[in-house]
Amino acid sequence: MMQSPETCSQPALRATLLLVFLLLLAGCTAGHGPPRPHASDASAPGAASAVAPGSLQAFAAARAAELTPSLRSIFAPPQGLPQPFFLVLSREVQETPLADRVLAHAADDASLAFAREDGGIGIVSSWPCRSLALPGGARAVALSLAAQAGRLAALDEGNHTLRVFDLTACGELAAHATPTPVATMALSPDGQTIGYADAAYGLWAGPAIATGQGFASLARLRFITLDVGFSPRGGLLVVVDQVGWITVWKLPEGQILKTLRLPGGPFQEARISGGTVLARTVQGGTVAFDLASASALAAPPPETLTLREGVLLHTGGAPRLHRRLSLGMSPMQVWLHEAAGVLTLRDVDGQARSYTVQDGRPTHPPGGQGQPVTLDGQYVASHGALRLQIAFPLYKTAGMTLYCRQTADEQYLLWWEAGEHPAAPQTPPPGLPRLSNVFGAEPAGWIPLD
C-alpha cells in the first residue's frame, strides 16, 4: 500500500540579504498580534487589516512601502551598520514579504487568504471580512478561495473537517466532517461545491453548504493526488496525480470527461490555477500545462505568490528603483585593453565589468591580459592621455563622502568614505544622476528617488 498523500511541500527558503535587511529595518512583519481562537471579526487586527478592503496588488504595494526605507535615506551617513558595506540601487520588479509564520494560502483573481501558525486567517479582498479563526483555536492547513462569491473553505489541522466561511458577514456557513483525512481540496468559483481527495485515494464532491445531500464518491484513484481544482466556470473538477495523469470530471454527473498526461513526470508538487496546471518534477524541473489546448506551455506563467519557509512573498508590480545592502567591499582595480579600446574593472562588489573606452557602453572583455591602470583617490583612471572618471562624489556631509558609480542604465553602486567637511552645508541632490555614459562626470539628467 502506498503512503497517504500530503499537500504539496514548500520549497526551502533561500535566505537573501534583501529579505533580512528589509525585516530588520522595518522591525515588523505581517501577521503579528494576538490570535483570535473563538471568533471571526470584520475589523480584527492582523496583517490584512492594515490595509483598507481592496485588491492584493494594493495590499502588496502598502506592504512594500511599509517595509522599504525611503530611497532618500542613502543620503544619511551610516551609523551602527557593519563596515565596510555598499548599496546597490537598480530598477527591478520587487519581491515583498506579505506575512510570516504562514501555513497555507490561496488566491483568486485579486484576492488573497492566508492561514497563520497562531490560528488566524488573514483576508485581502473587496469583502468586509478581514480576519477569520477556526473554532477552538484550531489551525488551518489548507485554504480555497472563491472571492467573487464571497466564500472561503478551510481544512483544519486534523485533516478531518472542511469549513466554509462567508466573507460578506465574516461567519461560518457549514462544517463537513470527513471519515478519512483530506489530502487536498478545492472550492468551486461560485462557492457552491467542494471537491476533495482523501488519504485512502478516494475522490469526493458535494455541496459546500450543507443540504443533507452529503458528499458523493466519484472514484477510487490509483495514485497519490497532488491537487484538485475546478474549471473557471466551476462545472468541471480537475485532478492531477504524481504520475502526471490529469483527469477531468463533469459535475454533478460525476463522469470522466477526458484524461490527459503531463509530460516529464513523475511529479512531487502540482497546483491547478484556473485553466493551467503547474507541476514540479522530482528532479526539480517545472512543467506548465494548458488544459484548454491540452498542451504544455513554452514557459510557465510568472509566480505572483510564493511561500518559503513560512514567509509569504509577492512578486510583481511595475519595476521601480530598489535598494539592496551588501556587506564587504572589494578593492577596485582597473585594466586597459588598449588595442581593443576596452576598460575592465574589478568592481567594489567583486564583479568584473568591461566598457568601451570610446562611449562607455558595456561590452565583453577581450582576451589576453590588460595593462594595469592607475586609479587615484578620486576614482579617476589615468593611462597616458586617457583620463576617465570611474566613480564620483555624489554628496558630502558630516565628514563623509557618498561615492556613486553607474554600472549600467539605472543601476548604481554607492558607498561612503571618510572625507573633508564641505566648506558650506550641502543640499542632497534631487536623485540619482542619469549619466550619458558610465564615465560621464556630469549628469545628463536625474532619476528621482521619491
C-alpha positions as CSV (number, residue, x, y, z in Angstrom):
1,M,0.0,0.0,0.0
2,M,1.4,3.4,-0.9
3,Q,1.7,6.1,1.7
4,S,-1.1,8.6,2.2
5,P,-0.8,11.7,0.1
6,E,0.1,15.0,1.6
7,T,-0.4,18.5,0.5
8,C,2.5,20.0,-1.6
9,S,5.6,20.8,0.4
10,Q,7.0,24.3,0.3
11,P,10.5,24.8,-1.3
12,A,13.4,25.6,1.1
13,L,13.9,29.3,1.9
14,R,16.9,30.7,0.0
15,A,17.8,33.4,2.5
16,T,18.9,36.7,0.9
17,L,20.3,39.9,2.4
18,L,17.4,41.7,0.8
19,L,14.8,40.0,3.0
20,V,16.9,40.0,6.1
21,F,17.6,43.7,6.0
22,L,14.1,44.7,5.0
23,L,12.8,42.9,8.0
24,L,15.5,44.3,10.3
25,L,15.0,47.8,9.1
26,A,11.2,47.6,9.2
27,G,11.2,45.9,12.6
28,C,7.9,44.2,11.9
29,T,6.2,41.6,9.7
30,A,2.7,40.8,8.8
31,G,0.6,38.5,10.8
32,H,1.5,39.8,14.3
33,G,-1.0,40.3,17.0
34,P,-2.8,38.0,19.4
35,P,-4.6,35.0,17.9
36,R,-8.4,35.1,17.8
37,P,-9.3,31.4,18.5
38,H,-13.0,31.7,19.0
39,A,-14.3,34.4,16.8
40,S,-14.2,36.0,13.3
41,D,-14.2,39.7,13.0
42,A,-14.6,42.1,10.1
43,S,-12.2,44.5,11.7
44,A,-9.8,42.1,13.5
45,P,-6.2,43.2,13.9
46,G,-3.6,41.4,11.8
47,A,-1.7,41.6,8.6
48,A,-4.7,42.0,6.3
49,S,-6.5,44.6,8.5
50,A,-3.6,47.1,8.0
51,V,-5.0,47.9,4.5
52,A,-8.5,49.1,3.6
53,P,-10.5,46.5,1.8
54,G,-9.2,46.2,-1.8
55,S,-7.0,44.2,-4.0
56,L,-4.0,42.0,-3.5
57,Q,-2.0,44.5,-5.5
58,A,-2.9,47.3,-3.2
59,F,-2.0,45.3,-0.2
60,A,1.4,44.3,-1.6
61,A,2.1,47.9,-2.5
62,A,1.3,49.0,1.0
63,R,3.5,46.3,2.5
64,A,6.4,47.3,0.2
65,A,6.0,50.9,1.3
66,E,5.9,49.8,5.0
67,L,9.0,47.6,4.8
68,T,11.2,49.5,2.4
69,P,13.1,52.5,3.7
70,S,12.8,55.7,1.6
71,L,15.5,55.7,-1.1
72,R,16.5,59.2,0.1
73,S,17.9,57.5,3.2
74,I,21.0,56.9,1.1
75,F,22.0,60.5,1.9
76,A,22.1,59.8,5.6
77,P,25.7,58.9,6.8
78,P,25.9,55.4,8.1
79,Q,25.5,54.8,11.9
80,G,25.8,51.4,13.6
81,L,25.9,49.4,10.4
82,P,28.7,46.8,9.8
83,Q,31.6,48.2,7.9
84,P,32.5,48.1,5.1
85,F,29.4,48.0,3.0
86,F,27.9,49.3,-0.2
87,L,24.5,49.9,-1.6
88,V,23.1,48.6,-4.9
89,L,20.3,50.6,-6.5
90,S,18.6,49.2,-9.6
91,R,15.3,49.3,-11.3
92,E,13.6,45.9,-10.9
93,V,10.4,44.1,-10.0
94,Q,10.3,43.9,-6.2
95,E,9.7,40.8,-4.1
96,T,7.8,41.8,-1.0
97,P,7.2,39.7,2.2
98,L,3.4,39.9,2.9
99,A,3.3,37.8,6.1
100,D,5.3,35.4,8.1
101,R,4.6,32.2,10.0
102,V,2.1,31.2,7.2
103,L,1.0,27.6,6.9
104,A,-1.2,27.9,3.7
105,H,-2.5,30.4,1.3
106,A,-5.0,30.7,-1.5
107,A,-5.5,33.4,-4.2
108,D,-8.4,34.1,-6.5
109,D,-8.1,36.9,-9.1
110,A,-7.1,39.9,-7.0
111,S,-7.9,38.4,-3.6
112,L,-5.8,36.5,-1.0
113,A,-6.3,34.4,2.1
114,F,-3.5,33.1,4.3
115,A,-3.6,30.9,7.4
116,R,-1.0,31.6,10.1
117,E,0.6,29.5,12.8
118,D,-1.3,31.4,15.5
119,G,-4.6,30.1,14.1
120,G,-5.7,33.3,12.4
121,I,-6.7,33.6,8.8
122,G,-6.0,36.9,7.0
123,I,-8.2,38.0,4.2
124,V,-7.4,40.5,1.5
125,S,-10.4,41.2,-0.8
126,S,-13.2,43.7,-1.5
127,W,-15.4,42.0,1.1
128,P,-15.6,43.5,4.6
129,C,-14.2,40.4,6.4
130,R,-10.5,40.9,7.1
131,S,-9.8,38.1,9.5
132,L,-11.2,34.7,10.4
133,A,-10.4,32.0,13.0
134,L,-11.4,28.3,13.3
135,P,-13.4,27.2,16.3
136,G,-11.4,26.0,19.3
137,G,-8.2,27.7,18.3
138,A,-7.5,25.1,15.5
139,R,-5.2,26.0,12.7
140,A,-6.0,25.8,9.0
141,V,-3.6,23.7,6.9
142,A,-5.3,24.3,3.5
143,L,-7.4,27.1,2.0
144,S,-9.5,27.5,-1.1
145,L,-10.9,30.9,-2.0
146,A,-14.0,31.8,-4.1
147,A,-13.6,35.5,-3.8
148,Q,-16.2,36.6,-6.3
149,A,-18.8,34.5,-4.5
150,G,-17.6,35.8,-1.1
151,R,-16.7,32.4,0.3
152,L,-13.7,30.6,1.8
153,A,-13.1,26.9,2.5
154,A,-10.6,25.9,5.2
155,L,-9.3,22.4,6.2
156,D,-8.4,22.1,9.9
157,E,-5.1,20.7,11.1
158,G,-6.7,17.3,11.9
159,N,-7.5,17.0,8.2
160,H,-11.0,15.7,9.1
161,T,-13.1,18.9,8.9
162,L,-13.9,21.1,6.0
163,R,-15.3,24.5,6.9
164,V,-16.9,27.1,4.7
165,F,-17.0,30.8,5.6
166,D,-19.0,33.7,4.4
167,L,-16.7,36.7,3.7
168,T,-19.7,39.1,3.4
169,A,-20.7,38.5,7.1
170,C,-17.5,37.0,8.4
171,G,-19.2,33.9,9.7
172,E,-19.2,30.1,9.3
173,L,-21.7,28.7,6.9
174,A,-21.0,25.0,7.1
175,A,-18.7,22.3,8.6
176,H,-18.2,19.0,6.9
177,A,-16.6,16.1,8.9
178,T,-14.9,13.6,6.6
179,P,-14.5,9.9,7.6
180,T,-10.9,9.8,6.1
181,P,-8.3,12.5,6.4
182,V,-8.4,15.0,3.5
183,A,-5.3,15.2,1.3
184,T,-6.2,18.2,-0.9
185,M,-9.4,20.1,-1.5
186,A,-10.9,22.9,-3.6
187,L,-13.9,25.2,-3.5
188,S,-15.7,25.9,-6.8
189,P,-15.5,29.5,-8.1
190,D,-19.2,30.0,-7.4
191,G,-18.7,28.8,-3.8
192,Q,-21.3,26.1,-4.2
193,T,-19.3,22.9,-4.4
194,I,-16.3,21.3,-2.7
195,G,-14.2,18.6,-4.2
196,Y,-11.5,16.7,-2.3
197,A,-9.2,13.7,-2.4
198,D,-8.7,11.7,0.8
199,A,-5.8,9.7,2.3
200,A,-7.5,6.5,1.1
201,Y,-7.3,7.6,-2.6
202,G,-10.9,8.5,-2.7
203,L,-12.3,11.4,-4.8
204,W,-15.4,13.2,-3.4
205,A,-17.6,16.1,-4.4
206,G,-20.6,17.7,-2.7
207,P,-22.4,20.9,-1.8
208,A,-20.4,23.5,0.1
209,I,-23.4,24.5,2.1
210,A,-25.0,21.6,4.0
211,T,-28.3,20.5,2.4
212,G,-28.4,16.9,3.7
213,Q,-27.2,15.5,0.4
214,G,-23.7,14.7,1.7
215,F,-20.6,14.1,-0.5
216,A,-20.7,11.7,-3.4
217,S,-17.9,9.3,-4.0
218,L,-16.6,9.8,-7.6
219,A,-13.8,7.3,-7.8
220,R,-11.0,5.3,-6.1
221,L,-7.9,6.8,-7.5
222,R,-4.8,4.8,-8.5
223,F,-2.0,7.2,-7.5
224,I,-1.3,9.9,-4.9
225,T,-3.3,13.1,-5.7
226,L,-1.2,16.2,-5.8
227,D,-4.0,18.7,-6.3
228,V,-7.7,19.1,-7.2
229,G,-9.3,22.2,-8.7
230,F,-12.3,23.5,-10.6
231,S,-12.6,24.9,-14.1
232,P,-13.1,28.7,-14.2
233,R,-16.8,28.2,-14.6
234,G,-17.0,25.6,-11.9
235,G,-18.6,22.7,-13.8
236,L,-15.5,20.6,-14.1
237,L,-13.4,19.0,-11.4
238,V,-9.8,18.5,-12.3
239,V,-7.5,16.0,-10.6
240,V,-3.7,15.7,-11.1
241,D,-1.6,12.9,-9.6
242,Q,2.1,12.3,-9.0
243,V,2.5,10.2,-12.1
244,G,1.2,13.0,-14.3
245,W,-2.3,11.9,-15.1
246,I,-4.9,14.8,-15.3
247,T,-8.5,13.6,-15.1
248,V,-11.4,16.0,-15.7
249,W,-14.7,15.1,-14.1
250,K,-18.0,16.5,-15.2
251,L,-20.3,17.6,-12.3
252,P,-22.8,16.9,-10.9
253,E,-22.9,13.7,-13.1
254,G,-19.6,12.5,-11.8
255,Q,-18.5,11.3,-15.2
256,I,-14.9,11.4,-16.6
257,L,-14.9,13.9,-19.4
258,K,-11.3,13.4,-20.5
259,T,-7.9,12.2,-19.4
260,L,-4.6,14.0,-20.2
261,R,-1.0,13.3,-19.4
262,L,1.6,15.8,-18.1
263,P,4.9,15.4,-19.8
264,G,8.1,14.9,-17.8
265,G,6.8,13.0,-14.7
266,P,6.8,11.8,-12.0
267,F,6.0,14.9,-10.0
268,Q,6.4,15.9,-6.4
269,E,4.2,19.0,-6.5
270,A,1.3,20.3,-8.6
271,R,-1.1,23.2,-8.5
272,I,-4.2,23.8,-10.5
273,S,-4.8,27.5,-11.2
274,G,-7.8,28.3,-13.4
275,G,-7.1,26.6,-16.7
276,T,-3.4,25.9,-16.0
277,V,-1.6,23.1,-14.2
278,L,1.8,23.9,-12.8
279,A,3.9,20.9,-11.7
280,R,7.3,20.4,-10.3
281,T,9.2,17.2,-11.2
282,V,11.1,15.0,-8.7
283,Q,14.3,16.4,-10.4
284,G,13.2,20.0,-9.6
285,G,12.0,21.0,-13.1
286,T,8.8,22.9,-13.8
287,V,6.1,22.0,-16.2
288,A,3.2,24.3,-17.2
289,F,0.2,22.7,-18.9
290,D,-2.8,24.4,-20.5
291,L,-6.0,22.4,-20.0
292,A,-7.9,24.1,-22.9
293,S,-5.4,23.2,-25.6
294,A,-4.2,20.0,-23.8
295,S,-0.6,21.1,-24.4
296,A,2.5,22.1,-22.4
297,L,3.3,25.8,-22.3
298,A,6.7,27.0,-23.5
299,A,7.2,29.0,-20.3
300,P,5.3,28.8,-17.1
301,P,3.4,32.0,-16.1
302,P,5.2,34.1,-13.6
303,E,4.6,33.2,-9.9
304,T,3.0,36.1,-8.1
305,L,2.8,34.4,-4.7
306,T,5.5,32.1,-3.2
307,L,5.6,30.5,0.3
308,R,9.2,29.9,1.5
309,E,9.7,28.5,5.0
310,G,6.6,30.2,6.3
311,V,7.2,33.6,4.6
312,L,4.6,34.6,2.0
313,L,6.2,36.6,-0.8
314,H,4.6,38.7,-3.5
315,T,6.5,39.3,-6.8
316,G,5.0,41.8,-9.2
317,G,4.0,45.4,-9.8
318,A,5.8,47.9,-12.1
319,P,9.6,47.8,-11.9
320,R,11.0,50.5,-9.6
321,L,14.2,51.6,-8.1
322,H,15.1,49.1,-5.4
323,R,17.8,49.2,-2.7
324,R,20.0,46.3,-1.5
325,L,22.6,46.5,1.2
326,S,25.7,44.3,0.8
327,L,28.4,43.8,3.4
328,G,32.1,43.7,2.4
329,M,33.8,45.6,-0.4
330,S,36.4,44.6,-2.9
331,P,39.2,47.0,-3.7
332,M,38.6,48.5,-7.1
333,Q,41.1,47.6,-9.8
334,V,41.2,48.7,-13.5
335,W,42.9,47.3,-16.6
336,L,43.1,48.7,-20.1
337,H,43.0,46.5,-23.3
338,E,44.4,49.3,-25.4
339,A,44.2,47.6,-28.8
340,A,40.5,46.7,-28.3
341,G,39.7,50.0,-26.7
342,V,38.2,48.3,-23.6
343,L,38.5,49.1,-19.9
344,T,37.9,46.3,-17.5
345,L,37.0,46.9,-13.8
346,R,37.1,44.7,-10.8
347,D,34.3,46.5,-9.0
348,V,33.5,47.1,-5.3
349,D,31.0,44.2,-5.5
350,G,33.7,41.9,-6.8
351,Q,32.2,41.7,-10.2
352,A,34.3,42.2,-13.4
353,R,32.8,44.6,-15.8
354,S,34.1,45.8,-19.2
355,Y,33.3,49.0,-21.1
356,T,34.4,50.5,-24.4
357,V,36.6,53.5,-23.8
358,Q,35.0,55.5,-26.6
359,D,31.4,55.6,-25.4
360,G,31.3,53.8,-22.1
361,R,29.0,51.0,-23.3
362,P,29.1,47.6,-21.6
363,T,31.0,45.0,-23.6
364,H,32.5,41.6,-23.3
365,P,36.1,41.5,-22.0
366,P,38.7,40.9,-24.7
367,G,41.1,38.0,-24.4
368,G,44.6,38.5,-23.1
369,Q,45.9,40.4,-20.1
370,G,45.3,44.1,-19.9
371,Q,47.6,46.8,-18.6
372,P,47.0,47.9,-15.0
373,V,45.7,51.5,-14.9
374,T,46.3,53.9,-12.1
375,L,43.2,54.8,-10.0
376,D,43.7,57.9,-7.8
377,G,41.8,58.7,-4.6
378,Q,39.1,60.5,-6.6
379,Y,38.5,57.4,-8.7
380,V,40.0,58.8,-11.8
381,A,41.6,56.2,-14.0
382,S,44.7,57.5,-15.8
383,H,46.9,56.0,-18.6
384,G,48.9,58.3,-20.7
385,A,46.4,60.8,-22.2
386,L,43.5,58.7,-21.0
387,R,41.6,60.1,-18.0
388,L,38.2,58.5,-17.1
389,Q,36.0,59.2,-14.1
390,I,35.1,55.8,-12.8
391,A,33.2,57.0,-9.7
392,F,32.4,60.4,-8.4
393,P,31.4,62.1,-5.2
394,L,27.6,62.4,-5.2
395,Y,27.1,64.1,-1.7
396,K,29.3,65.3,1.2
397,T,28.2,65.8,4.8
398,A,29.4,65.3,8.3
399,G,32.9,64.5,7.2
400,M,31.7,61.7,4.9
401,T,31.5,61.5,1.1
402,L,29.0,59.4,-0.7
403,Y,30.6,57.9,-3.9
404,C,28.5,56.8,-6.8
405,R,29.2,54.6,-9.7
406,Q,26.8,53.9,-12.6
407,T,27.4,50.3,-13.7
408,A,24.6,50.2,-16.3
409,D,21.4,52.0,-17.2
410,E,19.7,52.8,-14.0
411,Q,21.9,50.6,-11.9
412,Y,24.3,52.1,-9.4
413,L,26.8,51.2,-6.7
414,L,27.1,53.7,-3.8
415,W,29.4,53.7,-0.8
416,W,30.6,56.1,2.0
417,E,34.1,57.2,2.7
418,A,35.6,59.5,5.2
419,G,36.5,62.9,3.7
420,E,36.8,66.5,4.3
421,H,34.0,68.6,5.7
422,P,32.4,70.7,2.9
423,A,33.0,74.4,3.1
424,A,29.3,75.1,3.3
425,P,26.3,72.8,4.1
426,Q,25.3,70.8,1.1
427,T,21.8,70.1,-0.1
428,P,21.2,66.5,-1.1
429,P,20.9,66.1,-4.9
430,P,17.4,65.6,-6.4
431,G,18.1,61.9,-7.1
432,L,20.5,59.7,-8.9
433,P,22.4,61.1,-11.9
434,R,21.5,59.7,-15.3
435,L,24.8,59.9,-17.0
436,S,25.4,60.0,-20.7
437,N,27.7,57.0,-20.1
438,V,29.3,55.3,-17.2
439,F,32.4,57.6,-17.4
440,G,30.4,60.8,-17.5
441,A,31.3,63.2,-14.8
442,E,28.3,65.5,-15.3
443,P,24.7,64.2,-15.2
444,A,22.6,64.2,-18.3
445,G,19.5,64.1,-16.1
446,W,18.3,62.9,-12.7
447,I,16.3,59.8,-11.6
448,P,14.0,60.9,-8.8
449,L,14.1,58.9,-5.6
450,D,10.7,59.9,-4.3
